[in-house]
């Protein structure tokens, strides 16, 4: 009986994975979402731990995460939209960068390091460059983890090649990233404003103020009209005008990951924004994803 069950599970995984690859090949629009833990919570639309059985299966086959256990909400929204409007949009997600060999860091320096400084047709430390990603995907969504908010005081001079988190370094790295993204005009890029930290995480008020200044700069100055880069303003949704991730939206007063209530609310807004960017160049939604009437 156990052997039959194991065989059935393996067969299901093979069929499902093959089906997903076939769908991607024939898709009207291939979309990739690069994220870590906060992004995964929003992708799923909930924040609950999978069962032991589900975790084991996902270790065997990472691509099974959307077919085993509770179904993720964002791809489900795309499936419904495809059926209703006769589209064939396919969205996938990957951890970027992976914990090894590059390291679990996805801050301005890291996108600059992988996509600009070490660009080309070969992966950098097993991470795909833009030259690789843009051959597979027409929409690329990327974000930062919440430590991006812990911005320190500027040093004597800015250094684009430094991973020191300062306003000056962030701005240099962002300008370089923007110039690189503009080299792929046939690809649309959606960038989240940075994920926020809860107040009790230990982030100082000075750092929080610098973060607010940076994300405002990203929206008001860095982001240009009529180009191929679009913003989804996660930071504003998390802080609602304040400096920190609101406690009622976080897992706990000391854990800066979104709770299920926040994930349920924001996954729909992210979906709205992605569809609007694809079909209307982002003109029919606010930066937070609410539809404009």
C-alpha positions as CSV (number, residue, x, y, z in Angstrom):
1,X,0.0,0.0,0.0
2,X,2.8,2.4,0.9
3,X,4.6,1.6,-2.3
4,X,1.5,2.3,-4.3
5,X,1.0,5.6,-2.6
6,X,4.6,6.7,-3.1
7,X,4.3,5.7,-6.8
8,X,1.1,7.7,-7.2
9,X,2.7,10.8,-5.6
10,X,5.8,10.6,-7.8
11,X,3.6,10.1,-10.9
12,X,1.5,13.1,-9.9
13,X,4.6,15.3,-9.5
14,X,6.0,14.3,-12.9
15,X,2.7,14.9,-14.7
16,X,2.2,18.3,-13.0
17,X,5.7,19.5,-13.6
18,X,5.6,18.5,-17.2
19,X,2.3,20.2,-17.6
20,X,3.6,23.4,-16.1
21,X,6.6,23.4,-18.4
22,X,4.3,22.9,-21.4
23,X,2.1,25.8,-20.3
24,X,5.1,28.1,-19.9
25,X,6.3,27.3,-23.4
26,X,3.0,28.2,-24.9
27,X,2.2,31.1,-22.7
28,X,1.2,34.6,-24.0
29,X,3.1,36.2,-21.2
30,X,5.7,34.6,-18.9
31,X,6.0,36.3,-15.6
32,X,8.7,35.6,-12.9
33,X,8.5,36.8,-9.3
34,X,11.8,36.9,-7.5
35,X,11.4,36.9,-3.7
36,X,12.3,35.6,-0.3
37,X,10.0,35.0,2.7
38,X,7.8,38.2,2.7
39,X,7.3,37.8,-1.0
40,X,6.3,34.1,-0.5
41,X,3.7,35.1,2.0
42,X,2.1,37.6,-0.4
43,X,2.4,35.0,-3.3
44,X,0.5,32.5,-1.2
45,X,-2.0,35.0,0.2
46,X,-1.7,33.4,3.7
47,X,0.9,32.8,6.4
48,X,0.5,29.3,7.8
49,X,3.1,26.6,8.0
50,X,2.7,23.6,5.7
51,X,2.4,20.1,7.1
52,X,5.4,17.9,7.6
53,X,4.3,15.7,4.7
54,X,4.0,18.8,2.4
55,X,7.5,20.1,3.5
56,X,9.0,16.7,2.7
57,X,7.5,16.6,-0.8
58,X,8.6,20.2,-1.5
59,X,12.2,19.3,-0.6
60,X,12.0,16.4,-3.1
61,X,10.5,18.6,-5.8
62,X,10.5,22.4,-5.2
63,X,8.2,22.9,-8.2
64,X,5.5,20.9,-6.3
65,X,4.8,23.7,-3.9
66,X,1.8,25.0,-5.9
67,X,0.2,21.6,-6.4
68,X,0.7,20.0,-2.9
69,X,-1.1,21.6,0.1
70,X,-3.1,24.8,0.2
71,X,-3.0,26.5,-3.2
72,X,-1.1,29.8,-3.5
73,X,-3.5,32.7,-4.2
74,X,-1.5,34.7,-6.8
75,X,-1.2,32.0,-9.5
76,X,-4.9,31.1,-8.7
77,X,-5.9,34.6,-9.5
78,X,-4.1,34.4,-12.8
79,X,-5.8,31.1,-13.6
80,X,-9.2,32.6,-13.0
81,X,-8.3,35.7,-15.1
82,X,-7.1,33.6,-17.9
83,X,-10.4,31.6,-18.0
84,X,-12.6,34.7,-17.8
85,X,-10.7,36.8,-20.4
86,X,-9.3,34.1,-22.6
87,X,-5.7,34.9,-21.8
88,X,-2.7,32.6,-21.2
89,X,-0.6,34.5,-18.7
90,X,1.8,32.3,-16.6
91,X,3.4,33.4,-13.4
92,X,6.2,31.6,-11.6
93,X,8.2,32.3,-8.5
94,X,11.7,31.6,-7.4
95,X,13.9,32.4,-4.4
96,X,16.4,35.0,-5.5
97,X,19.2,34.9,-4.6
98,X,19.3,31.5,-3.1
99,X,20.9,31.0,0.3
100,X,23.9,29.2,-1.3
101,X,26.2,29.8,-3.0
102,X,25.5,33.6,-3.4
103,X,23.9,34.2,0.0
104,X,20.5,35.2,1.4
105,X,20.7,38.9,0.5
106,X,18.5,40.8,-2.0
107,X,19.3,44.4,-1.3
108,X,20.2,47.2,-3.8
109,X,23.9,46.1,-3.7
110,X,23.0,42.5,-4.6
111,X,20.8,43.3,-7.6
112,X,23.6,45.7,-8.8
113,X,26.2,43.0,-8.1
114,X,24.4,40.2,-10.0
115,X,22.7,42.1,-12.8
116,X,25.1,45.0,-13.5
117,X,28.6,44.3,-12.2
118,X,28.5,40.6,-13.1
119,X,26.1,40.7,-16.0
120,X,26.4,38.4,-19.0
121,X,25.0,35.2,-20.6
122,X,26.3,33.0,-17.7
123,X,24.9,32.8,-14.2
124,X,26.8,34.6,-11.4
125,X,27.2,32.2,-8.5
126,X,24.3,30.1,-9.9
127,X,22.0,33.2,-10.0
128,X,20.4,34.2,-13.3
129,X,21.5,37.5,-14.8
130,X,19.2,39.8,-16.7
131,X,20.5,38.5,-20.0
132,X,19.3,35.0,-18.9
133,X,16.0,36.1,-17.3
134,X,14.8,38.3,-20.2
135,X,15.1,35.5,-22.7
136,X,12.5,33.5,-20.7
137,X,10.2,36.2,-19.2
138,X,8.4,39.2,-20.4
139,X,7.7,40.5,-16.9
140,X,10.2,40.4,-14.0
141,X,9.0,41.3,-10.5
142,X,11.6,41.8,-7.8
143,X,11.8,43.1,-4.2
144,X,13.9,43.5,-1.1
145,X,13.6,41.8,2.3
146,X,12.8,44.0,5.3
147,X,16.4,44.5,6.5
148,X,16.7,46.9,3.5
149,X,15.0,49.4,5.8
150,X,17.9,49.4,8.3
151,X,19.7,52.2,6.5
152,X,22.8,53.6,8.2
153,X,24.2,57.1,8.1
154,X,26.2,58.0,5.0
155,X,29.9,57.5,5.1
156,X,32.4,60.2,3.9
157,X,31.9,59.1,0.3
158,X,29.4,56.9,-1.6
159,X,30.7,53.6,-3.0
160,X,28.6,51.7,-5.6
161,X,30.6,48.6,-4.9
162,X,29.9,48.5,-1.2
163,X,27.2,46.5,0.5
164,X,27.1,49.1,3.3
165,X,23.4,50.1,3.6
166,X,23.3,53.9,3.2
167,X,21.2,56.3,1.3
168,X,24.1,57.4,-0.9
169,X,25.1,53.8,-1.8
170,X,21.5,52.8,-2.4
171,X,21.0,55.7,-4.8
172,X,24.1,54.9,-6.8
173,X,23.2,51.3,-7.0
174,X,19.6,52.1,-8.0
175,X,20.7,54.4,-10.8
176,X,23.0,51.8,-12.2
177,X,20.2,49.1,-12.0
178,X,17.8,51.5,-13.7
179,X,20.2,52.0,-16.6
180,X,20.6,48.3,-16.9
181,X,16.9,47.6,-16.9
182,X,16.4,50.2,-19.7
183,X,18.7,48.0,-21.9
184,X,15.8,45.5,-22.1
185,X,13.0,47.6,-23.4
186,X,10.9,44.6,-24.4
187,X,10.7,43.4,-20.8
188,X,8.6,45.0,-18.1
189,X,10.0,45.2,-14.6
190,X,7.9,45.6,-11.5
191,X,9.8,46.7,-8.4
192,X,8.4,46.6,-4.8
193,X,9.2,49.5,-2.6
194,X,11.1,47.9,0.3
195,X,9.4,45.7,2.9
196,X,9.2,47.5,6.3
197,X,10.2,46.4,9.8
198,X,8.0,46.4,12.9
199,X,9.1,49.0,15.5
200,X,10.1,46.3,18.1
201,X,12.5,44.8,15.6
202,X,15.2,47.1,17.0
203,X,15.4,49.4,13.9
204,X,16.3,52.9,15.0
205,X,14.0,55.9,14.3
206,X,16.9,57.5,12.3
207,X,17.1,54.4,10.1
208,X,13.4,54.3,9.7
209,X,13.3,57.9,8.6
210,X,16.1,57.3,6.1
211,X,14.1,54.4,4.7
212,X,11.0,56.5,4.3
213,X,13.2,59.1,2.5
214,X,14.6,56.5,0.2
215,X,11.3,54.9,-0.9
216,X,9.9,58.4,-1.4
217,X,12.9,59.2,-3.6
218,X,12.4,55.9,-5.6
219,X,8.8,57.0,-6.4
220,X,9.3,60.7,-6.9
221,X,12.6,60.8,-8.6
222,X,14.1,57.5,-9.6
223,X,11.0,56.1,-11.3
224,X,10.6,57.7,-14.7
225,X,7.4,58.0,-16.8
226,X,6.9,56.1,-20.0
227,X,9.7,53.6,-19.5
228,X,9.7,49.8,-18.8
229,X,10.0,50.0,-15.0
230,X,6.9,50.1,-12.7
231,X,6.5,50.4,-8.9
232,X,4.3,48.4,-6.6
233,X,4.3,50.4,-3.3
234,X,4.4,47.7,-0.6
235,X,6.0,50.1,1.9
236,X,3.0,52.4,1.9
237,X,0.6,49.4,2.4
238,X,2.7,48.2,5.3
239,X,3.2,51.5,7.1
240,X,0.1,53.5,6.1
241,X,2.0,56.7,6.3
242,X,4.0,55.8,9.4
243,X,7.6,54.7,9.9
244,X,7.1,51.0,10.7
245,X,5.2,48.0,9.6
246,X,2.0,48.2,11.5
247,X,1.7,45.6,14.2
248,X,-1.8,44.5,13.2
249,X,-0.5,43.4,9.8
250,X,2.6,41.5,11.1
251,X,3.0,38.0,12.5
252,X,3.8,39.5,15.9
253,X,5.1,42.8,17.4
254,X,8.6,41.4,17.0
255,X,8.2,39.5,13.7
256,X,8.2,41.6,10.5
257,X,6.7,39.0,8.2
258,X,3.1,39.7,7.0
259,X,0.3,37.9,8.7
260,X,-2.5,36.2,6.8
261,X,-4.8,39.2,7.0
262,X,-2.3,41.4,5.3
263,X,-1.4,38.8,2.7
264,X,-5.0,38.3,1.8
265,X,-5.4,42.0,1.3
266,X,-2.3,42.7,-0.6
267,X,-2.1,39.7,-3.0
268,X,-5.2,41.0,-4.8
269,X,-3.6,44.5,-5.0
270,X,-0.4,43.0,-6.4
271,X,-2.4,41.0,-9.0
272,X,-4.3,44.2,-10.0
273,X,-1.0,46.0,-10.5
274,X,0.6,43.2,-12.6
275,X,-2.3,42.9,-14.9
276,X,-2.5,46.7,-15.3
277,X,1.2,46.9,-16.1
278,X,0.9,44.1,-18.7
279,X,-2.2,45.5,-20.4
280,X,-2.2,49.3,-19.7
281,X,1.4,50.2,-18.8
282,X,0.2,50.7,-15.2
283,X,-2.1,53.6,-16.0
284,X,-5.3,52.2,-14.5
285,X,-4.1,51.4,-11.0
286,X,-2.5,53.4,-8.2
287,X,1.1,52.4,-7.2
288,X,-0.4,50.3,-4.4
289,X,-2.6,48.4,-6.8
290,X,-6.1,50.0,-6.1
291,X,-8.0,50.4,-9.4
292,X,-8.5,53.9,-10.7
293,X,-12.1,54.7,-11.8
